[in-house]
Amino acid sequence: MFKEAHDLIIMFLLSGINPVSSLRKISQFPSSKMIGRAFLVLLWLDVQLQSLLGVAGNLESDALIEFKNVLYSPNDVLQSWDSSLADPCTWFHVTCNNENSVTRVDLGNANLTGQLVAALGKLPNLQYLELYGNRLSGTIPDEFGNLTKLVTLDLYSNNLIGPIPNSFGNLQLLGYLSLTSVNALQVLDLSHNNLEGIVPIDGSFSKFTNLSFQGNKQLSYAPSPPPPPPAATSSPPSARINKTRIIAGGVAAGAALLFAAPTLLICLWRRSSPPVHFFDIPGEEEPEVHFGQLKKFSLRELQVATDNFSPKNILGRGGFGKVYKGRLAEGSLVAVKRLKEEHSQGGELQFQTELEMISLAVHRNLLKLIGFCMTPTERLLVYPYMANGSVASRLRAIECRDSQPPLGWPTRKHIALGAARGLAYLHEQCNPKIIHRDVKAANILLDEDFEPVVGDFGLAKLMHYRDTHVTTAVRGTIGHIAPEYLSTGVASDKTDVFGYGIMLLEILTGQRAFDLARLADDEDVMLLDWVKGLLRERRLEVLIDSDIQGNYVEEEVEQLIQVALLCTQVNGNERPKMSKVVGMLEGEGLAERWEEWQKEEMLQASNRQNQQNTYPFHPNSTSRILADELSGPR
């Protein structure tokens, strides 16, 4: 029986990981008795696997729970770390790979008090350990040297004491295993603690500067190591004996691995295959988030990139927070948006889901999201740096004493069309559609080739991911907010169309929307009525930006004004969709739409005149009383 089982195991190895193909091989045996025995062997292997999976699956969760048990968290950031859940991949602040093994622990600036534990050295695939900005005390366990795949270790600004373990730089494991160096480590920050002793110089430590260790007054640096002795030409008898023992041990270990290989292969196959559910429980499931090319940054990485969010690196301020210029470790320039009002716990999953939605909106005229950073107290978004800033900053370059030349008319036309295409993509090609809610020149950015990209889209929803009972909070800039949005708080794609129309007037005049009304001499005339009058009288020179210095095509200016007026109609239902706006800017259907709108305007004006003639105002009517006559001082 054992020999037959052994033959089956060898055949299982040859057939591959998938047990189905193994069963097909087994079915080729002429003896049905053999097939029955094969099933018994596989059943026995499966029972053994269940035991092994239970033990292996709990090792990492047990290590993290042991760490949690020595921590105090006043903000309860570790609430999701539940010991009854064997899979730590479902916990917040923990990231796993495709094999459900922990690769990242992010607990920077989490206001934690406690100590490091040796159990963290039992996370074999851990690459990032972020524990900066807490109040951790005690020593650094030697077992951290077991984390051979570690890329970033950040213990900045804690209360750690004792020496830096030599195991960080050079792991020498017991037995007959070879010497292993932590060569994967790229980021090490132990600064501003109370460490003491000598800084190791072997392994990865040769790559780090004094900045990684500054602020530890008791640390000293070892002298350079002496040159290695010449290699021996022959081995002593004791060494030969040790080698013989090692070889014998290797043979024994190889034999054991050969017998255990089927179990391990089935284990790998089961972990890589999706589970089969034989029952259904009604209810709403949490979405699984896949970020694709979206990179998850540590807070420390972005602090270094922006010089700790230095005021000198501020690119702009907005309703969602400040934007900083930064340079990543590999040298690329980025813009880091630091979202405000994100200082409470919870909502991580919904925040990540909204990030996924934003990251999937990819278009030439949309600002691409590179990555993000999420800690218990911070929410940051990372975008590519736009060399030519925002349209608003370029329109007012002279006002800002910028040496760059003003935008010419061809560039302004290109900006209008590109922004329209980006908004049309958000409205009609994203599922679900994305409403911007704050379309303005300051949110249209220009790359090095003056290609316009729409920025800040999706942030209104992202900032309110916890407000499940309120979804209509008004977000926007005065002068760009559509009337129905201001009165009801309900946003739609036509809300963005209104903001786009006002933005066209910004591009034409070079003025902020809030300042456009000052261009009208008569305070009793509404802004849009004033624009209509100038267009009707063909006094375009009053409206067009003086920085253009007359270098524009009058017919094209008229067309852009017409599109702006169509987009800013009071009734949102009468505004065109952004896809129609793109067509009109490309010369399709604008003349017909403008003629139709003029007829409707004349009809409405006639109806208003008839109503005034039918219902004349009474001489004593309060409608003619000035404001200061209606109510005196109180």
C-alpha positions in Angstrom: 0.0 0.0 0.0 2.8 2.4 0.9 4.6 1.7 -2.3 1.4 2.3 -4.3 0.8 5.6 -2.5 4.4 6.6 -3.1 3.9 5.9 -6.9 0.8 8.1 -6.8 2.7 10.9 -5.1 5.4 10.8 -7.7 2.8 10.8 -10.4 1.0 13.7 -8.7 4.3 15.7 -8.8 4.7 15.0 -12.5 1.1 16.0 -13.3 1.4 19.6 -12.0 -0.3 21.6 -9.3 -3.9 21.1 -10.4 -5.3 17.9 -8.7 -7.8 17.5 -11.5 -5.1 16.7 -13.9 -3.6 14.2 -11.4 -6.9 12.4 -11.2 -7.0 12.1 -14.9 -3.5 10.5 -14.7 -4.8 8.1 -12.0 -7.8 7.1 -14.1 -5.4 5.7 -16.7 -4.5 2.8 -14.3 -6.3 -0.4 -15.4 -7.1 -1.4 -11.8 -10.2 0.2 -10.3 -8.8 -0.9 -6.9 -5.8 1.4 -7.6 -8.2 4.3 -8.3 -9.9 3.8 -5.0 -6.6 3.7 -3.2 -5.6 6.9 -5.0 -8.7 8.7 -3.8 -7.9 7.5 -0.2 -4.4 8.9 -0.5 -5.6 12.2 -1.8 -8.2 12.4 0.9 -5.6 11.8 3.5 -3.4 14.5 2.0 -6.4 16.9 2.1 -6.9 16.2 5.8 -3.2 16.9 6.4 -3.5 20.1 4.4 -6.4 21.4 6.4 -4.2 21.1 9.5 -1.3 22.7 7.9 -3.3 25.6 6.4 -4.8 26.3 9.8 -1.4 26.6 11.4 0.2 28.6 8.5 -2.8 30.9 8.2 -2.7 31.8 11.9 1.0 32.5 12.2 0.9 36.1 10.7 -2.4 37.0 12.4 -1.0 35.7 15.8 2.1 37.8 15.4 0.0 41.0 14.7 -2.4 40.2 17.5 0.6 39.8 19.9 1.7 43.3 18.8 -1.7 44.7 19.3 -1.9 43.3 22.8 1.0 45.4 24.0 -0.3 48.7 22.4 -2.6 51.3 23.7 -4.6 53.2 21.0 -6.7 56.1 22.3 -8.2 56.5 18.8 -8.9 52.7 18.5 -7.2 52.5 15.2 -6.7 48.7 15.7 -10.4 48.0 16.2 -10.5 45.8 13.0 -7.6 43.6 14.2 -9.9 40.8 15.4 -8.3 37.7 16.8 -11.3 35.7 15.7 -10.5 36.5 12.1 -7.6 34.2 11.0 -7.0 36.3 7.9 -5.2 39.6 8.7 -5.7 40.7 5.1 -9.1 42.0 6.0 -7.8 44.3 8.7 -7.3 48.1 8.2 -3.7 49.3 8.0 -2.5 45.9 6.7 -1.7 45.1 3.1 -1.3 41.6 1.6 0.0 40.1 -1.6 -1.9 37.8 -4.0 -1.0 34.8 -1.7 -2.7 36.4 1.3 0.6 37.0 3.1 1.2 40.3 4.9 3.5 42.7 3.0 2.8 46.0 4.6 1.8 47.4 8.0 1.0 51.2 8.1 0.6 52.6 11.5 2.5 55.9 11.2 1.3 58.9 13.3 -1.4 56.6 14.9 -0.8 57.9 18.4 0.2 54.5 19.7 1.8 53.7 23.0 3.6 50.5 23.7 6.6 48.4 22.7 7.8 46.5 19.7 7.5 42.7 19.9 9.7 39.9 18.6 6.7 38.3 16.9 6.8 40.9 14.1 9.9 39.0 12.9 7.5 36.2 11.9 6.1 38.0 8.9 8.3 36.5 6.2 7.0 38.6 3.3 6.9 41.9 5.1 8.3 44.7 2.9 7.1 47.9 4.6 6.9 48.5 8.3 5.7 52.1 9.1 5.6 52.9 12.8 6.9 56.5 12.8 5.4 59.3 14.9 4.2 57.2 17.8 5.2 56.8 21.4 6.8 53.4 21.2 9.4 52.6 23.9 11.7 49.8 24.7 14.3 48.2 22.5 14.3 47.0 18.9 14.0 43.2 18.8 16.8 41.2 17.3 14.1 39.2 15.5 13.5 42.1 13.1 16.6 40.9 11.3 14.5 37.9 10.1 12.5 40.3 7.8 14.8 39.6 4.9 12.3 41.1 2.3 12.0 44.4 4.2 12.3 47.4 1.9 11.2 50.2 4.3 11.6 50.3 8.1 10.4 53.7 9.5 10.7 54.1 13.3 11.2 57.8 13.2 10.2 59.9 16.2 9.5 57.3 18.9 11.0 56.7 22.4 13.1 53.6 21.5 16.2 52.8 23.5 19.1 50.4 23.4 21.4 49.4 20.5 20.6 48.8 16.9 20.6 45.1 16.3 23.5 43.8 14.3 21.0 41.4 12.7 19.7 44.4 10.7 22.7 44.4 8.5 23.9 40.8 8.5 21.7 37.8 9.4 23.6 34.7 10.5 21.1 31.9 11.1 21.9 28.8 13.0 22.5 25.4 11.5 23.8 24.8 8.0 22.1 27.7 6.2 24.3 30.2 4.5 24.9 33.9 5.6 22.0 36.2 4.5 22.2 40.0 4.1 19.2 42.3 4.3 20.1 43.8 0.9 16.5 44.6 0.0 16.3 47.4 2.6 16.1 50.8 0.9 14.6 53.1 3.5 15.7 53.1 7.1 14.7 55.9 9.5 15.7 55.5 13.2 16.2 59.2 13.8 15.0 61.1 16.9 14.9 58.2 19.4 17.1 57.3 22.4 19.2 54.5 20.8 22.7 53.8 21.9 25.7 51.8 20.9 27.5 51.4 17.6 25.9 51.7 14.2 26.4 48.5 12.2 28.3 49.0 9.0 27.7 45.7 7.2 24.9 44.7 4.9 22.5 47.4 3.9 23.9 49.9 6.5 26.5 50.9 4.0 23.8 52.6 1.9 22.5 54.9 4.6 23.7 58.4 5.7 23.8 59.9 9.1 20.3 61.4 8.5 18.9 57.9 9.2 20.3 58.0 12.7 20.4 61.6 13.7 18.8 62.7 17.0 20.2 59.7 18.9 22.9 61.2 21.1 24.3 57.9 22.4 25.0 56.4 19.0 28.5 56.2 17.7 30.0 54.9 14.4 32.4 52.0 14.1 35.7 52.3 12.4 36.1 50.8 8.9 36.5 47.0 9.1 40.0 45.5 8.4 40.6 43.8 5.1 39.6 40.1 5.0 42.3 37.5 5.6 43.6 35.5 2.7 41.5 32.4 1.8 42.8 29.1 3.2 44.1 26.6 0.7 42.9 23.5 2.5 40.3 22.6 5.0 41.1 21.1 8.4 39.8 17.7 9.3 37.1 19.2 11.6 35.8 21.3 8.7 35.6 18.2 6.5 33.6 16.4 9.2 31.3 19.4 9.4 30.9 19.4 5.7 30.0 15.7 5.7 27.4 16.3 8.4 26.0 19.2 6.4 25.7 17.1 3.2 24.1 14.2 5.1 21.6 16.7 6.7 20.9 18.1 3.3 20.2 14.7 1.8 17.8 13.9 4.7 16.1 17.3 4.3 15.7 16.7 0.6 14.1 13.4 1.2 11.7 14.9 3.6 10.8 17.7 1.2 10.2 15.1 -1.6 7.6 13.4 0.5 6.0 16.7 1.7 6.0 18.2 -1.8 2.5 17.0 -2.7 1.1 18.5 0.4 2.8 21.8 -0.2 1.7 21.9 -3.9 -1.9 21.3 -2.9 -1.5 24.1 -0.3 -0.3 26.5 -3.0 -3.0 25.5 -5.4 -5.8 25.9 -2.8 -4.5 29.4 -1.8 -4.3 30.6 -5.4 -7.8 29.3 -6.3 -10.9 31.1 -5.4 -13.0 29.4 -2.7 -16.2 27.6 -3.7 -19.3 28.7 -1.8 -22.2 26.1 -1.4 -24.5 28.5 0.4 -25.8 32.0 0.0 -26.4 34.6 2.7 -28.5 37.6 1.7 -26.9 40.9 2.5 -24.6 43.6 1.2 -21.0 42.6 0.7 -18.0 44.9 1.0 -16.4 45.7 -2.3 -12.9 44.3 -3.0 -10.6 47.1 -4.0 -8.0 46.8 -6.8 -5.8 49.8 -7.4 -4.1 48.6 -10.5 -1.2 51.0 -11.2 -2.1 53.2 -8.2 0.8 53.4 -5.8 0.4 53.5 -2.1 3.0 55.9 -0.6 4.0 56.1 3.0 3.6 59.4 4.8 7.3 59.5 5.4 8.0 59.3 1.7 5.8 62.3 1.0 7.2 64.2 3.9 10.7 63.8 2.5 9.5 64.6 -1.0 7.9 67.9 0.1 10.5 68.9 2.6 8.0 68.1 5.4 5.2 70.0 3.6 7.2 73.2 3.6 5.3 76.4 2.9 7.8 77.2 0.2 6.6 74.2 -1.8 2.9 75.2 -1.7 1.5 75.3 -5.3 -2.0 76.3 -4.3 -4.8 76.2 -1.9 -8.4 75.2 -2.4 -11.6 73.9 -0.8 -10.2 70.4 -0.4 -6.8 71.4 1.0 -3.3 72.5 0.0 -1.2 71.3 -2.9 2.6 70.9 -2.5 5.3 70.4 -5.0 7.5 67.4 -4.3 10.2 65.3 -5.7 10.1 61.5 -5.2 13.2 59.4 -4.4 13.6 58.4 -8.1 13.7 62.1 -9.1 10.2 62.6 -10.6 8.3 65.8 -9.8 4.8 65.4 -8.3 2.0 67.5 -6.8 0.8 66.3 -3.4 -2.7 67.3 -2.4 -3.1 67.2 1.4 -6.8 66.8 2.0 -8.2 68.6 5.0 -11.0 67.7 7.5 -9.7 64.1 7.6 -8.8 63.7 11.3 -11.3 61.1 12.5 -11.2 57.4 12.3 -13.2 55.0 10.1 -14.2 55.1 6.5 -11.0 53.6 5.1 -12.7 51.1 2.9 -15.1 53.6 1.4 -12.2 56.0 0.9 -10.3 53.4 -1.0 -13.3 52.5 -3.1 -13.7 56.1 -4.2 -10.0 56.3 -4.9 -10.4 53.3 -7.2 -13.2 55.0 -9.0 -11.1 58.1 -9.6 -8.1 56.1 -10.7 -10.2 54.3 -13.4 -11.0 57.7 -15.0 -8.2 57.8 -17.6 -8.3 60.4 -20.4 -5.9 62.7 -22.1 -7.7 65.7 -20.6 -8.0 64.4 -17.1 -5.4 64.7 -14.4 -4.0 61.2 -13.7 -3.9 60.0 -10.1 -0.5 58.4 -9.4 -1.0 57.3 -5.9 -2.2 58.0 -2.4 -1.3 57.9 1.3 -3.8 57.0 4.0 -2.9 57.0 7.7 -5.2 57.3 10.7 -4.8 61.1 10.6 -3.9 61.9 7.0 -5.3 61.6 3.5 -3.0 62.6 0.6 -3.3 62.2 -3.2 -0.3 62.2 -5.5 -0.5 63.6 -9.1 2.0 64.4 -11.8 3.5 67.9 -11.6 2.0 70.3 -14.2 4.8 72.5 -15.4 2.6 75.4 -16.6 0.3 75.6 -13.6 -3.4 76.3 -13.8 -5.3 78.2 -16.5 -6.2 80.8 -13.8 -2.6 81.5 -12.9 -1.6 81.9 -16.6 -4.6 84.2 -17.3 -3.4 86.5 -14.5 0.3 86.1 -15.1 0.9 89.9 -15.3 -1.2 90.5 -12.2 1.0 87.9 -10.4 4.2 89.5 -11.7 5.0 86.3 -13.6 7.6 86.5 -16.3 5.7 84.0 -18.5 3.8 85.5 -21.5 0.0 85.6 -21.5 -2.0 82.9 -23.2 -2.6 83.5 -26.8 -5.9 83.1 -28.6 -5.1 79.7 -30.2 -4.1 78.3 -26.8 -7.3 79.6 -25.2 -9.4 77.8 -27.8 -7.4 74.6 -27.3 -8.0 74.9 -23.5 -11.7 75.3 -24.0 -12.0 72.3 -26.2 -9.7 70.0 -24.1 -11.6 70.9 -20.9 -14.9 70.1 -22.6 -13.6 66.7 -23.7 -12.5 65.9 -20.2 -15.8 66.8 -18.6 -17.7 64.9 -21.3 -15.7 61.8 -20.4 -16.5 62.1 -16.7 -20.2 62.6 -17.4 -20.8 60.0 -20.2 -18.1 57.4 -20.2 -17.5 56.8 -16.5 -19.7 54.3 -14.6 -20.9 55.7 -12.3 -20.7 59.2 -13.8 -18.5 61.7 -12.0 -19.8 65.1 -11.3 -17.0 67.6 -10.7 -19.0 70.3 -8.9 -16.3 73.0 -9.1 -15.4 73.6 -12.7 -13.3 76.8 -13.0 -10.1 78.0 -14.6 -8.1 77.3 -11.4 -9.0 73.6 -11.7 -7.8 73.3 -15.4 -4.1 72.5 -15.4 -1.6 72.8 -18.2 1.3 70.4 -18.8 4.6 71.2 -20.5 2.9 71.2 -23.9 -0.1 73.4 -22.7 -2.4 70.4 -23.0 -5.3 71.1 -20.6 -6.3 68.5 -18.0 -9.3 68.7 -15.6 -8.2 68.4 -12.0 -9.9 67.8 -8.6 -12.7 65.7 -10.2 -14.2 63.2 -7.8 -13.0 65.0 -4.7 -16.4 66.3 -3.6 -17.6 62.7 -3.1 -14.3 61.6 -1.7 -14.3 64.2 1.0 -17.8 63.1 2.1 -17.3 59.4 2.1 -18.5 59.1 5.8 -21.6 61.3 5.3 -23.9 58.5 4.2 -27.0 60.5 5.2 -26.1 63.7 3.4 -25.0 63.6 -0.2 -26.0 67.1 -1.4 -23.6 69.4 0.4 -22.9 72.3 -1.8 -19.3 72.4 -3.0 -18.0 75.0 -5.4 -16.7 78.5 -6.0 -18.9 81.6 -5.8 -19.7 82.7 -9.3 -19.5 79.2 -10.8 -22.3 77.6 -8.8 -25.4 76.9 -10.9 -28.7 78.4 -9.5 -30.4 75.1 -8.9 -27.4 73.7 -7.2 -27.2 76.7 -4.9 -30.9 76.5 -4.0 -31.4 72.7 -3.7 -27.9 71.4 -3.0 -28.5 68.7 -5.6 -25.7 68.5 -8.2 -26.0 67.0 -11.7 -24.0 67.0 -14.9 -25.8 70.2 -15.9 -24.2 71.8 -12.8 -20.8 71.3 -14.4 -22.1 72.6 -17.7 -23.0 75.9 -16.0 -19.5 76.1 -14.3 -17.9 75.4 -17.7 -19.8 78.3 -19.3 -18.6 80.7 -16.6 -15.1 79.3 -17.1 -15.3 80.2 -20.9 -16.0 83.8 -19.8 -12.9 83.6 -17.6 -10.8 82.5 -20.6 -12.3 85.2 -22.8 -11.9 88.1 -20.4 -9.0 87.0 -18.3 -11.0 87.9 -15.2 -12.2 85.8 -12.2 -15.8 85.0 -12.2 -16.3 87.0 -9.1 -14.8 90.0 -10.8 -16.7 89.7 -14.1 -19.6 91.7 -12.8 -17.4 94.7 -12.3 -16.9 95.0 -16.0 -20.6 96.0 -16.4 -21.1 99.7 -15.8 -24.8 99.5 -14.9 -25.2 97.8 -11.6 -28.8 96.9 -12.4 -27.8 94.7 -15.4 -27.1 91.0 -14.7 -23.7 89.8 -15.9 -25.1 87.4 -18.5 -27.5 90.0 -19.9 -24.6 92.4 -20.2 -22.6 89.8 -22.2 -25.7 89.2 -24.4 -25.9 93.0 -25.1 -22.2 93.2 -26.0 -22.6 90.3 -28.4 -25.7 91.8 -30.0 -23.9 95.1 -30.4 -20.7 93.4 -31.6 -18.6 95.3 -29.0 -16.3 92.4 -28.4 -13.3 94.6 -27.6 -15.0 95.5 -24.3 -15.2 91.8 -23.4 -12.0 90.3 -24.7 -8.8 90.1 -22.6 -6.6 93.1 -23.3 -3.5 90.8 -22.9 -4.4 89.3 -26.3 -3.8 92.8 -27.8 -6.3 92.3 -30.6 -4.7 89.1 -31.9 -7.9 87.0 -32.2 -10.4 85.9 -34.8 -13.7 87.8 -34.2 -15.9 85.0 -35.5 -14.3 82.5 -33.2 -14.7 84.8 -30.2 -18.4 85.2 -31.1 -18.8 81.4 -31.2 -17.1 80.9 -27.8 -19.4 83.6 -26.3 -22.5 81.8 -27.8 -21.4 78.5 -26.3 -20.9 80.2 -22.9 -24.4 81.7 -23.0 -26.0 78.4 -23.9 -24.2 76.7 -21.1 -25.3 79.3 -18.5 -29.0 79.2 -19.1 -31.0 79.5 -15.8 -33.0 76.4 -16.6 -30.6 73.5 -16.2 -32.7 71.3 -18.5 -32.1 73.7 -21.4 -28.3 73.6 -21.1 -26.5 71.3 -23.6 -24.7 68.1 -22.5 -20.9 68.4 -22.5 -20.7 66.0 -25.5 -22.9 68.5 -27.4 -20.6 71.3 -26.2 -17.6 69.5 -27.7 -19.5 69.2 -31.0 -20.3 72.9 -31.0 -16.7 73.8 -30.4 -15.7 71.6 -33.3 -18.2 73.4 -35.5 -21.2 71.0 -35.4 -24.7 72.3 -34.7 -23.8 75.6 -33.0 -25.5 77.9 -35.6 -28.8 75.9 -35.4 -28.7 75.7 -31.6 -28.0 79.5 -31.3 -30.8 80.4 -33.7 -33.3 78.2 -31.8 -32.2 79.8 -28.4 -32.6 83.3 -29.8 -36.2 82.5 -30.9 -37.0 81.2 -27.4 -35.5 84.3 -25.8 -37.6 86.6 -28.0 -40.7 84.6 -27.1 -40.0 84.7 -23.4 -39.4 88.5 -23.6 -42.7 89.0 -25.4 -44.5 86.9 -22.7 -43.0 89.0 -19.9 -44.1 92.2 -21.7 -47.6 90.9 -22.1 -47.8 90.0 -18.4 -46.7 93.5 -17.4 -49.4 95.1 -19.6 -52.0 92.7 -18.3 -51.1 93.1 -14.6 -49.8 96.7 -14.2 -48.2 97.6 -10.9 -50.4 99.6 -8.4 -48.9 103.0 -7.5 -48.9 101.9 -3.8 -47.3 98.5 -4.6 -44.3 97.7 -2.4 -42.5 96.3 -5.4 -41.2 99.8 -6.3 -40.1 100.7 -2.8 -36.4 100.9 -2.3 -34.7 98.6 0.2 -34.0 101.3 2.8 -37.7 102.3 2.7 -38.9 98.8 3.4 -37.2 98.5 6.8 -35.5 101.2 8.8 -32.7 100.8 11.2 -33.5 98.7 14.3 
